[in-house]
């Protein structure tokens, strides 16, 4: 009995960091996407952008590096809460979350890594950057599809288990469907909003989840 009660306290920091990451990461990503300047359409414009926006480039790369850790913790936290749910929902939650951070991390790295050393960026390198720039958007779209699947699975599981009011479950499900359209801006807003809301829910409900874990254990 004592071991079961102590387990949640040891894992509590994972729930907390994951929830904070789910709140801050999408907000930082939206700010970066919609406030940063365009890299341009020529090699000279790309080089100029890299020199004038070093802080933005580094922010993008840092997000790519921390996303697997923070969102991974968040997905693990969701998986714990969905232990009583259908195994298919659990599997889709984990698979969707893993693919999301993989595609997102690679996509952001494609956009940021080549520009981290602007003084060493050559015209040939800038031309190559322009050639694979669209690949970053494709990866972002794949990330959106992945997290859309995760959101749909979590929403259906939450509705089945009664973890949230039915209206909230259906809104969550709608956001998951819209997230599949991440290749356009509306999808990005959908999963970003869901991550922030779910992060707040997990953060505020951490103590209740810990109690539930102890009971199940």
Number of C-alpha atoms within 10 A of each C-alpha: 8 7 9 14 15 12 14 21 14 9 12 16 13 18 27 21 19 25 29 21 23 29 22 15 20 21 17 14 18 14 11 15 13 9 10 13 12 11 19 13 11 13 20 15 14 24 23 13 20 23 17 13 16 16 12 19 24 15 15 21 23 15 19 25 16 15 22 19 14 24 24 21 22 26 22 18 22 22 18 16 21 20 14 13 18 14 12 10 23 22 14 19 27 21 16 24 25 19 19 27 24 18 21 24 24 20 24 22 20 21 22 22 15 17 25 19 14 18 10 11 17 14 14 10 16 21 17 13 20 18 10 12 15 14 15 19 19 15 21 23 23 22 29 32 25 26 29 30 25 25 28 24 25 26 26 18 24 23 20 15 13 11 14 15 10 14 10 14 21 17 13 26 23 16 23 27 20 20 31 23 19 23 18 15 10 15 22 23 18 22 26 24 19 24 25 20 16 19 24 17 13 23 19 13 12 20 15 11 19 21 15 14 17 18 11 10 12
